[in-house]
Amino acid sequence: MAPLRYPNMTFEHLQPLAHIIDNRQKILFSNPFTTKVAVLLTFIHAAVISLLLTIANLKWGGIAGDYWPQQLFLLVHNLILSGLVFGICFRVYGRCLKSVDPAQSAARYIVYSSVGSLLIAFAFSVFSHWFRRSVFHDLDIIGIIDIATLADALLSAGAVLIATLIFVLCRRQKMVLANEQLQSERLIARCEALEKQVNPHFLFNSLNTLGGLIGVDDDSAQHYLQQLASTYRYIMQQHVNHTVPFADELAFVDTYCDMMQIRYGGNLRIIRRIDPALLQHRVPPISVQLLVENAIKHNVVSDRHPLTITIETIGDSTLRVSNTLQLKQDEQDGAGSLHVGLDNLNQRYKLLFHQEINIQQTETDFVVELPLIA
């Protein structure tokens, strides 16, 4: 028999949820409310607004285009005003995104950032234009709150709108990812619950076999115990793996079959026809072994009725495990549980790969086909 290998495996994510990782990689900003982003938006926003105001003044016959000190003052004024608005909004929204619960109400954060930044922007606008009147005495401006203050209001509202839009999009994205993560955890928990149903079943049957050998054939019992320790070591290693390479599962099946042939001798025949190119495909752990175990458990294995189990690959993505059909009497009477383990395996395939196993039964054979996942 081929030696059982114990590779150093890492946790395998559930296949139907692999798109979560791709979504995370596509996120432009996991948390865009940083100082660097605020400074960048401040310069872009202030430059665009200043350019639009200059074009408007020139179009309407204003003096902004002819008076460069006022142009420079306007640019600095808009930079400070944009910086104040983006700074306040980014601080408030950044704290909200870092909160533990992404589903909490964001209305108060939007109100705080909008009202707070607009009030501070209005106060700065009034002060700045008062200072402008004091410096540029030749400007014919009536009152402190003039058309320029209205332009500042539009600038501030635009900055608040940009920051709020980024916040809403990021918060919605965070909630989607949180929901997907919750779904992933639920599916993982369900899959692990199904796997835990298999392990005690395997141990129970193996100990029964070992008990039948002790006192009858102690040498075989000793060898059987060693093989049992090896197989259960493999099972314990898979508690963090939802899929394993097909080659590793086959090595596990070889060791299990060696144990069974200690018990049944030549009455149990195992035929293998495996395409080596498919050995690196993946299957759920203890899946192929389960099919072999089911065949032995539910069928007569004797001198008069030897049991033949065939393990073979079909095409480029299918494993077929078949056995001669010679059901025990309780199975023929319907008292057995022929499909419990198979239903369990089918559910695992649905959770892991969104695929199902194929079960066929004829008058002479029982066949199960498993998809091999590339």
C-alpha positions as CSV (number, residue, x, y, z in Angstrom):
1,M,0.0,0.0,0.0
2,A,1.2,3.6,-0.6
3,P,2.4,5.3,2.5
4,L,0.0,7.8,4.1
5,R,1.2,11.4,3.7
6,Y,0.7,14.2,6.1
7,P,1.2,17.5,4.2
8,N,1.4,20.8,5.9
9,M,-2.0,22.2,4.8
10,T,-3.5,25.6,5.3
11,F,-7.1,26.7,5.7
12,E,-9.1,26.4,2.5
13,H,-11.9,29.0,2.0
14,L,-15.2,27.9,0.9
15,Q,-15.4,28.0,-2.9
16,P,-18.7,29.7,-3.3
17,L,-17.5,32.5,-1.1
18,A,-14.1,33.1,-2.8
19,H,-15.5,36.2,-4.5
20,I,-15.4,37.9,-1.1
21,I,-11.6,38.1,-1.4
22,D,-11.9,39.4,-5.0
23,N,-14.4,42.1,-3.8
24,R,-12.0,43.2,-1.0
25,Q,-9.2,43.6,-3.6
26,K,-11.4,45.7,-5.8
27,I,-12.1,48.3,-3.0
28,L,-10.4,51.5,-3.9
29,F,-10.5,52.8,-0.4
30,S,-11.1,50.6,2.6
31,N,-11.1,53.8,4.7
32,P,-10.5,56.9,2.5
33,F,-10.9,59.4,5.4
34,T,-7.2,60.0,5.8
35,T,-5.2,63.2,6.0
36,K,-3.6,62.5,2.6
37,V,-7.0,62.1,0.8
38,A,-8.3,65.2,2.6
39,V,-5.4,67.3,1.4
40,L,-5.7,66.0,-2.1
41,L,-9.5,66.8,-2.3
42,T,-8.9,70.2,-0.7
43,F,-6.4,71.3,-3.5
44,I,-8.6,69.9,-6.3
45,H,-11.8,71.4,-5.0
46,A,-10.3,74.8,-4.2
47,A,-8.5,75.0,-7.6
48,V,-11.7,74.1,-9.5
49,I,-13.9,76.6,-7.5
50,S,-11.3,79.4,-7.9
51,L,-11.1,78.8,-11.7
52,L,-14.8,78.9,-12.0
53,L,-15.1,82.1,-10.0
54,T,-12.4,83.8,-12.1
55,I,-14.1,82.8,-15.3
56,A,-17.4,84.2,-13.9
57,N,-15.8,87.5,-12.9
58,L,-14.2,87.9,-16.3
59,K,-17.4,87.1,-18.1
60,W,-19.4,89.6,-16.0
61,G,-16.8,92.3,-16.3
62,G,-15.3,91.9,-12.9
63,I,-11.8,93.0,-11.9
64,A,-10.6,89.6,-10.6
65,G,-8.9,88.8,-13.9
66,D,-6.9,92.1,-13.8
67,Y,-5.9,92.1,-10.2
68,W,-3.5,89.2,-9.4
69,P,-3.3,89.9,-5.6
70,Q,-7.0,89.3,-5.3
71,Q,-6.6,86.2,-7.4
72,L,-4.0,84.9,-5.0
73,F,-6.1,85.9,-2.0
74,L,-9.1,84.1,-3.5
75,L,-7.1,80.9,-4.0
76,V,-5.7,80.9,-0.5
77,H,-9.2,81.7,0.9
78,N,-10.7,78.7,-1.0
79,L,-7.9,76.4,0.1
80,I,-8.4,77.2,3.7
81,L,-12.2,77.0,3.4
82,S,-12.1,73.7,1.6
83,G,-9.6,72.4,4.1
84,L,-11.8,73.3,7.0
85,V,-14.8,71.5,5.5
86,F,-13.0,68.4,4.4
87,G,-11.1,68.2,7.7
88,I,-14.2,68.3,9.8
89,C,-16.2,65.9,7.6
90,F,-13.3,63.4,7.3
91,R,-12.7,63.4,11.1
92,V,-16.4,62.7,11.8
93,Y,-16.9,60.1,9.0
94,G,-13.6,58.4,9.7
95,R,-14.6,57.8,13.3
96,C,-18.0,56.4,12.1
97,L,-16.3,53.9,9.7
98,K,-14.0,52.7,12.4
99,S,-16.9,51.8,14.6
100,V,-17.5,48.2,15.5
101,D,-21.0,48.0,14.2
102,P,-21.2,49.0,10.5
103,A,-25.0,48.8,10.6
104,Q,-25.5,51.6,13.2
105,S,-27.4,54.7,12.2
106,A,-25.2,57.2,10.3
107,A,-27.7,60.0,10.4
108,R,-26.2,61.7,13.4
109,Y,-22.8,61.6,11.9
110,I,-24.0,63.2,8.7
111,V,-25.8,65.9,10.7
112,Y,-22.8,66.6,12.9
113,S,-20.3,66.9,10.0
114,S,-22.7,68.9,7.8
115,V,-23.9,71.4,10.3
116,G,-20.6,71.7,12.1
117,S,-18.5,72.3,8.9
118,L,-21.0,74.7,7.4
119,L,-21.1,76.8,10.6
120,I,-17.4,77.0,10.8
121,A,-17.1,77.7,7.1
122,F,-19.6,80.6,7.4
123,A,-17.7,82.1,10.3
124,F,-14.4,81.9,8.4
125,S,-16.1,83.3,5.3
126,V,-17.3,86.4,7.2
127,F,-13.9,86.9,8.7
128,S,-12.0,86.4,5.5
129,H,-14.2,88.8,3.5
130,W,-13.9,91.4,6.3
131,F,-10.2,91.0,6.0
132,R,-10.4,91.3,2.2
133,R,-12.3,94.7,2.5
134,S,-9.6,95.9,4.9
135,V,-6.8,95.1,2.5
136,F,-8.4,95.9,-0.9
137,H,-9.8,99.3,-0.1
138,D,-10.4,100.1,-3.8
139,L,-13.0,97.3,-4.1
140,D,-16.5,98.6,-4.2
141,I,-18.1,96.1,-1.9
142,I,-21.2,96.9,0.2
143,G,-21.4,94.9,3.4
144,I,-19.5,91.9,4.6
145,I,-22.0,89.3,3.6
146,D,-22.0,89.8,-0.2
147,I,-22.0,87.6,-3.3
148,A,-18.6,86.2,-2.4
149,T,-20.0,84.8,0.8
150,L,-22.7,83.1,-1.3
151,A,-20.0,81.6,-3.4
152,D,-18.3,80.4,-0.2
153,A,-21.6,78.8,0.8
154,L,-21.8,76.9,-2.5
155,L,-18.1,75.8,-2.1
156,S,-18.7,74.5,1.4
157,A,-21.9,72.7,0.5
158,G,-20.1,71.1,-2.4
159,A,-17.3,69.9,-0.2
160,V,-19.8,68.5,2.3
161,L,-21.7,66.7,-0.5
162,I,-18.5,65.1,-1.8
163,A,-17.4,63.9,1.7
164,T,-20.9,62.6,2.5
165,L,-21.1,60.8,-0.8
166,I,-17.8,59.0,-0.2
167,F,-19.0,58.2,3.3
168,V,-22.3,56.7,2.2
169,L,-20.6,54.6,-0.5
170,C,-17.9,53.3,1.9
171,R,-20.4,52.5,4.6
172,R,-22.6,50.6,2.2
173,Q,-19.6,48.7,1.0
174,K,-18.6,47.9,4.6
175,M,-22.1,46.6,5.4
176,V,-22.1,44.4,2.3
177,L,-18.7,42.9,3.3
178,A,-19.9,42.4,6.9
179,N,-23.0,40.5,5.6
180,E,-20.9,38.4,3.3
181,Q,-18.5,37.6,6.2
182,L,-21.5,36.6,8.4
183,Q,-22.8,34.3,5.6
184,S,-19.3,32.8,5.2
185,E,-19.1,32.1,8.9
186,R,-22.5,30.5,9.0
187,L,-21.7,28.2,6.0
188,I,-18.3,27.3,7.6
189,A,-20.1,26.4,10.9
190,R,-22.7,24.3,9.0
191,C,-20.0,22.5,7.0
192,E,-18.0,21.8,10.1
193,A,-21.1,20.4,11.8
194,L,-21.5,18.0,8.9
195,E,-17.9,16.9,9.1
196,K,-18.1,16.2,12.8
197,Q,-20.9,13.8,12.1
198,V,-18.5,11.7,10.0
199,N,-15.6,11.4,12.4
200,P,-17.3,9.7,15.4
201,H,-19.0,7.3,12.9
202,F,-15.6,6.3,11.5
203,L,-14.0,5.8,14.9
204,F,-17.0,3.7,16.1
205,N,-16.8,1.3,13.2
206,S,-13.0,1.1,13.5
207,L,-13.1,0.2,17.2
208,N,-15.7,-2.4,16.5
209,T,-13.4,-4.0,14.0
210,L,-10.4,-3.8,16.3
211,G,-12.4,-5.4,19.1
212,G,-13.2,-8.4,16.8
213,L,-9.5,-8.9,16.1
214,I,-8.2,-8.8,19.6
215,G,-7.8,-12.3,21.0
216,V,-8.3,-13.8,17.6
217,D,-5.3,-12.5,15.7
218,D,-3.2,-10.3,17.9
219,D,-0.6,-9.6,15.3
220,S,-3.2,-8.4,12.9
221,A,-4.8,-6.4,15.7
222,Q,-1.5,-4.7,16.4
223,H,-1.0,-3.8,12.8
224,Y,-4.6,-2.7,12.6
225,L,-4.1,-0.4,15.6
226,Q,-1.1,1.2,14.0
227,Q,-3.0,1.9,10.8
228,L,-6.0,3.2,12.8
229,A,-3.7,5.7,14.6
230,S,-2.3,6.8,11.2
231,T,-5.8,7.3,9.7
232,Y,-7.2,9.1,12.7
233,R,-4.1,11.4,12.7
234,Y,-5.1,12.3,9.1
235,I,-8.7,13.0,10.2
236,M,-7.6,15.2,13.1
237,Q,-5.3,17.2,10.7
238,Q,-8.3,18.1,8.6
239,H,-10.3,20.0,11.2
240,V,-9.2,23.3,9.6
241,N,-9.4,22.1,6.0
242,H,-12.6,21.9,4.0
243,T,-10.9,20.5,0.9
244,V,-7.7,18.4,0.4
245,P,-5.8,17.2,-2.7
246,F,-7.2,14.1,-4.3
247,A,-3.8,12.4,-3.9
248,D,-3.9,12.8,-0.1
249,E,-7.4,11.5,0.2
250,L,-6.4,8.4,-1.9
251,A,-3.4,7.8,0.4
252,F,-5.8,7.9,3.3
253,V,-8.1,5.5,1.5
254,D,-5.2,3.1,0.8
255,T,-4.4,2.9,4.6
256,Y,-8.1,2.4,5.4
257,C,-8.4,-0.4,2.8
258,D,-5.3,-2.0,4.3
259,M,-7.1,-2.0,7.7
260,M,-10.2,-3.6,6.1
261,Q,-8.3,-6.3,4.3
262,I,-6.7,-7.3,7.6
263,R,-10.3,-8.1,8.7
264,Y,-11.7,-9.5,5.5
265,G,-8.6,-10.9,3.8
266,G,-9.2,-11.9,0.1
267,N,-12.9,-11.5,0.4
268,L,-12.5,-7.7,-0.1
269,R,-11.1,-6.7,-3.5
270,I,-10.1,-3.1,-4.3
271,I,-9.5,-2.1,-7.9
272,R,-8.0,1.3,-8.7
273,R,-7.9,3.0,-12.0
274,I,-6.7,6.6,-11.4
275,D,-5.5,9.2,-13.9
276,P,-2.3,10.7,-12.4
277,A,-3.2,14.1,-14.0
278,L,-6.2,14.4,-11.6
279,L,-4.3,13.8,-8.4
280,Q,-3.9,17.5,-7.6
281,H,-7.7,18.2,-7.9
282,R,-9.5,18.6,-4.6
283,V,-12.2,16.8,-2.7
284,P,-13.7,17.2,0.8
285,P,-11.6,15.3,3.3
286,I,-12.8,11.8,4.2
287,S,-15.2,11.7,1.2
288,V,-13.7,8.9,-0.8
289,Q,-13.1,6.9,2.3
290,L,-16.7,7.3,3.3
291,L,-17.8,5.7,0.0
292,V,-15.6,2.7,0.6
293,E,-16.7,2.4,4.2
294,N,-20.4,2.5,3.1
295,A,-19.8,-0.2,0.6
296,I,-18.3,-2.5,3.2
297,K,-20.8,-1.6,5.9
298,H,-24.0,-2.2,3.9
299,N,-22.9,-5.2,1.8
300,V,-22.1,-8.9,2.5
301,V,-18.4,-9.6,2.5
302,S,-17.7,-13.4,2.7
303,D,-16.1,-16.3,1.0
304,R,-19.2,-17.1,-0.9
305,H,-19.9,-13.4,-1.7
306,P,-16.6,-11.5,-2.0
307,L,-17.1,-7.7,-2.4
308,T,-15.4,-5.8,-5.2
309,I,-14.9,-2.1,-4.9
310,T,-13.7,-0.1,-7.9
311,I,-12.2,3.4,-7.5
312,E,-11.7,5.1,-10.9
313,T,-11.6,8.4,-12.5
314,I,-13.9,9.2,-15.4
315,G,-13.1,12.0,-17.9
316,D,-11.2,15.0,-16.5
317,S,-13.3,15.9,-13.4
318,T,-15.1,12.9,-12.0
319,L,-14.3,10.1,-9.5
320,R,-16.5,7.0,-9.6
321,V,-16.6,4.6,-6.7
322,S,-18.7,1.4,-7.4
323,N,-19.2,-1.9,-5.7
324,T,-21.1,-5.1,-6.4
325,L,-24.5,-4.9,-4.9
326,Q,-25.1,-7.6,-2.3
327,L,-26.9,-5.9,0.5
328,K,-27.1,-7.3,4.0
329,Q,-30.5,-8.6,5.1
330,D,-31.4,-5.6,7.3
331,E,-30.6,-3.3,4.3
332,Q,-32.9,-5.3,2.1
333,D,-35.6,-5.0,4.7
334,G,-35.2,-1.2,4.9
335,A,-33.8,-1.2,8.4
336,G,-30.4,0.1,7.5
337,S,-29.3,3.7,6.9
338,L,-27.7,3.4,3.4
339,H,-28.1,7.0,2.4
340,V,-27.3,8.9,5.7
341,G,-23.6,9.2,5.0
342,L,-24.2,10.0,1.3
343,D,-26.8,12.7,2.2
344,N,-24.2,14.2,4.5
345,L,-21.5,14.1,1.8
346,N,-24.0,15.6,-0.7
347,Q,-24.7,18.5,1.6
348,R,-21.0,19.2,2.0
349,Y,-20.6,19.3,-1.8
350,K,-23.5,21.8,-2.1
351,L,-22.0,24.0,0.6
352,L,-18.4,23.9,-0.7
353,F,-18.8,23.8,-4.5
354,H,-22.5,24.3,-5.4
355,Q,-22.4,20.8,-6.9
356,E,-24.0,17.5,-6.1
357,I,-22.8,13.9,-6.1
358,N,-24.4,11.4,-8.5
359,I,-25.8,8.2,-7.0
360,Q,-26.9,5.3,-9.2
361,Q,-28.1,1.8,-8.2
362,T,-28.8,-1.1,-10.5
363,E,-29.6,-4.7,-9.8
364,T,-25.9,-5.6,-9.7
365,D,-24.0,-2.5,-8.8
366,F,-24.1,0.6,-6.6
367,V,-22.3,3.6,-8.0
368,V,-21.4,7.1,-6.6
369,E,-19.7,9.8,-8.7
370,L,-17.9,12.7,-7.0
371,P,-16.9,15.9,-8.8
372,L,-13.2,16.6,-8.7
373,I,-12.5,20.3,-8.2
374,A,-9.7,21.8,-10.2
